[in-house]
């Protein structure tokens, strides 16, 4: 026993614990493993302390904790013994947990979620991670000043539970903003504040449709949306995208009825195209006729570089069949964790209840600070500044690709957004390039994995917003070097 206790005390997993806790854990594990039978006497505290080279107080503290947990009995004048109750903890002497991790017994929904994979973001994104904004230019001093104002006015109320629908000042600010800038039909009572657009997609999938029901999606499509719908057990029906966005005529003519359609009309993900007005109107008419829902994901419409963006579908839809999703993680910073939906009146209560079952509410302090940031004009000023910065970075990246990667990639410069789609020249495939780039510290999102149908285009989505022109040039040169090396190895 003594040697076993000594070995366990020195285990790296216990290194952060106080000495008496390490002794207590070591003896407890010996009991659980069956190395110490029920009724077996333990060494006297003085003897064990001498053998382990620790103080008697340390061993006494360990024994006291084991006694309190019911692992040992302490009898006056007789000493300490392994409790008979521990016999029920094991089926046989020396039984140990099986090595490795056995498969979890998941539900069908749990298995679908796990199979689809999560939507993860890097803590320190590397070039060319898509959809990542520039945070180094965010006006932190202004944000801190507004947060102090909120704390001064609200005091401890800013630290309490919040409204599941969202803080009223922020809902009012969001409604005013989307009405003015996006041509929406919003009011504070129809705005639901969330943690992200991903949460909005999950809510739509779970509240609007049952498992097995159909939903139309763009093809190619945002990976987070397809994963959210797959996790909910929905059948996705891919609809092709062209230079005018989603081909709505294919939805109208489709033989299989669907209960909803997911669309990114401002900047289609990943192509960057804009859904034309006639198709927007046709989509609204289809939804009205079939009493279907339009899930409009307006994830980065603030950053449109050629004139003003087209009015959102929700603002054109007088029949209240459109759910409008927006987020501040792209326009401000990812750590804010605030998104929103503008809902049809009939969906406000059901969606709010469903949201309350997920995570209750957003942090009140961040909501109230953001409301002041918007109302005070700071949000608009920051977006205008970053729009100019991003436009320059997009132009820079497009030029760098033509200059250094023109033999391998064709850049398709979008009218807006935070990423640039590029298509590989004939004869090249994504996977080898992605692997070579990753080894060089560059992240490329392949286009082929964004398709749900068999029609696949080989290429990449290159994020540019979070990187200076110098950083972009260094990354492009490195990528060009790795692709050329890959080509040489392939020929040899």
Steps between C-alpha positions, in 0.01 A plus 500: 500500500771746595675478162168536319411811700844650430462436127153654485598809700757583233256464208491812278120518519522568875790745485275806541340371823613558861706215645227371732255484204752303295537245784123480539446452121769231487345294780149550365602368158659193655169429673300552180737276304454219750862505617374570853215268600209598721598462866873518428689708761693805383846589636508722806527865405844536661639193316355606163634854545852368566485268200380774265730766639215735590368642824255308717254790463500441125402135542242587767340752263489234226345241734244754625388571144474128417294449817271790412444353152421156646801317358648409839384442856694631800467295819627644828790291628506277191594725210363560148340237275362490145123543527275199417293735281780508244434137412194616306718722282662215309392167363833322535840543655734709290230615257614803302327722248551379141784667315411758236168677452198288414244639251228709658142374478362804318147571386435519126504878525820494704666271248392730215642804679829323568525368144437845353780649707503832680555851372828599661695823480870543566605702802781657294391471135767440239488624142262449321230407755168624351243719671739640762486879555786731591492550878822699542326814375192473723449814718554334836522827691153599379359160594654518847359849555149390401525192721592719798194714425279189502641384833455843651136523388388140555729395785447141611197467270743468208634183665163330549297265283371658182194480277519181284387708203784746559549837669239745376751782424696266273188364328392857430845591366510192276153567361587861417828394340362227270206720401731784396796310356341180370148611411349254748155500661602468862375612839659439842234245593592285196875492569653201682856545630718188477863399546567441130355435157583131558260496795239664279539225238467228763184661637350527151573134431351382829198731531381525139551146370470142624760232439464361148343815354665673204683829473646660187858622532741679269760287324778567595392606848633628832627192686355610836149509357519156343637354825223663705232360269659155489524492880126568518431202272380706205522394136691767310421560133788684327413771246771627266637854512601710199616859438163632629495288813263218591314362197152556641330361189630156599324535836174603337518204259633246751281188524569448871333746740718662766404688812781758489790639301836624626658784306788752530373764256736792570827309452436137414732275695746412354462644148440860613220556246195715579146366459328707231183695577276294272615180673441653842143583404449154348627337820260708710210401274592131524514519880160670516338243270642199685494652849872426519768686694790700358806491726705804391858500629639853463832418665725780365288738290664800675803448278380568146764672288309598185217737593229421752385142554159392374216521753466182703238241408328548836430865416334402171288226657164639606369153585731442798649176374865610536730459801790745476829402666780745579815496712749742654786247504598596144441876522656548848689213662441124547538510878186715530278195437188696404277427203130552438191402306217718375200269518144483366267602780362148543847355560624739770356312798586146379856597406556684828383199703720266295795732547446515876540121513841521329692762697255733672618837377798704385719687749316822588814712533615426145150560361458836669848612397436398139169691500684820595772426245235486225283791615804723554604460135817307584383185325431683175832682516691178565326317215571785256867500601536124471313496170773718350774289659350173379444634147871585480599159635272323252653694212847426633434126530348479153810670354735273694319191374524617139869577543620199699229234460360575155632172360306303759196700614228718351374764744127580483484839667166547682309825550531463876571272792809395693630223274608454138402183309771359273471211254787265418616476141414173315707202598546603863317371807439652842622243748874500426507881500303523826738255670812677372362838608412377849856378552613855416261657754231599248134397527301449180128420495432274202200578281418138414394420857235773485303323228211270590452373145733326259590822317827592666739786428860471618636807674529693823342776702767748611421728793671839479334732752713416805838540328699808402627540144848402618362185665300416189803535275715279724230232509440509123871469427529208739196329348639549149830348610329194648280446193800524266688251718199271492482523120870415471460195725197385299689516169807317635 
